[in-house]
Amino acid sequence: MTGSAYVPFTAKILHGWQEFNIYQEIRNRRLFIGIGMPPVNLPRIYESPLMETRRYENLFKDPLVKTQSDIAREMGITRARVSQITALLKLASEIQREILTFQDQESIRFFSERRLRPLLNIKKPSIQIQEFNKMKEHLLKNK
């Protein structure tokens, strides 16, 4: 049995009868029984890694935030992680602008932080842009 199965159920609660729904669901080969309606699995919506970078950049404008360690404490992540995320600001401004304009989920998901990080090793913006365009061509070929 996979997925969820609905089972109508009536139970006596104290002095009267009350009707409610229960559902059965198998997760990792284990049977779970829940009361009410089963949770709806919404499709995941991906966000550009540059959006997160911009949020951290805006946090630096806060007078109480002076270092990456302050942001790390505030966000509940390590300082190294903050450093990784804010490093994306070193991408050529043209690349940043283009990534922020993507609307379709496939493009946003394709240009993940992990895929963009190697571009940071390239110091010349013109070569960065060339490599980014190669990545875009690869995305368009696979669509």
N, C-alpha and C positions, 0 to 999 in steps of 0.2 A: 504494500500500500504506500503510495507516495502522495505528497500534497496534503490537503486538509479535507476532512469529511465532516459534514454537519450532522448532528444528532439532536432532534428535539427531545427535551427532557422536562419532566414535571417533578417538583419536589415539595414536600410539606415543610414549611418553615413556620415554626412555633404554632400559631393557631389557625393558619389557613394554607391554602395551596398557592404556590407561585410557580409560574411557568417561565423558564429561561432556556437559552440555547447553550449547548456545549459543543465543542469541536475537538476532533482528534487530529493530531499532526505527527508525522514521523520526521524527526531531525536526528541525523547521525545514527541511524538504525535504532532510535529509541522512540517509544510512543509517548507523546505528551497530550494531556487532556486539558483544555482551557474552557473557561466559562465566558459566555458572550459571543461576539462575532470574532472570527479569526482576523489577525492583523493583515492589512493590505500591504503587499510588497510594492512600493512605489519604485519606478526606475530611478537609478542614481543619477544625479545631476552633477556633472563635473564642472570645476571652476578653474580658470586659468591660474597657473602658479604665480603669474605676475600680479593678480588681484591680491593675493596674500602678501606679496612683497610690498605692494602699495599700502596695504593696511599697516604693516610694520613701519614703513617709512612715515606714515602719518602719526604713529605712536611716538616717533622721535621728536615730533613737534610739540608734544606734551611737555610742559616744564618739569614735571616730576620724573620723567624718563630721561636719563642721561646716557645710559650705556645699553649695550646688547644684553647684558646680564639682567638689567631692569625689565626689559621686554620679556626675556625668558621666564623670569619669575612671574610676571603678569599673565603670560600665556600658558604657563605650566609645561614648558618644553626646555630643552637644554640650550645653553648659550651657543654651542656649536651648530645646533639646528637653526637658530636665528641667523647665524653667520651664513649658513648655506642658502637660506631663503633670500636674505638681503643681497647676496652676491649676484643675483639675477639683475640687479640694477646696473651691473657692468655691461650688460648686453647693449649693442648699438641701439640708439633711440628709435631708429626706423623699425628694427625687429620688435622692440617693446610695443610700439604703436600698432604694428600689424597683429601681433598676438592678442592684444587687448580688443581688437575689432572682430575677432572670430566669434561667430554666433552659433555655429553648428557644433554639437557635442563631439562629433568624430574628430574635428580639427583641434578642439580644446584638449581632448583626451590624448591625441597624438603628440602634441607639443607639451609633454609633461616636463616637470622640473628635471627629471633624470635625463631626458633626451636633450634638454637645453644646456645642461651643465657643461658638456664638452666644448660648447661654443665659447665659454668663459676663458678657456685656455688660449684662445686666439686673441691677440692684442689689437690687431688692426681691424677697425670697424668694417672696412670694405671686404676683407676676407671673411669676417663673421657673417656678413650679409650674403656673400656667395654660398657659404656652407648652409645657411638658413634656407636659401632658395633651392638648394639641392634636396634638403629635407622636405620642402613643400612639394617639389616634383615627385618625390617618392610617395608622399601622401596622396597626391592626385592620381598617380598610377594605380594605387591600390584601392581607390574608391569605386 
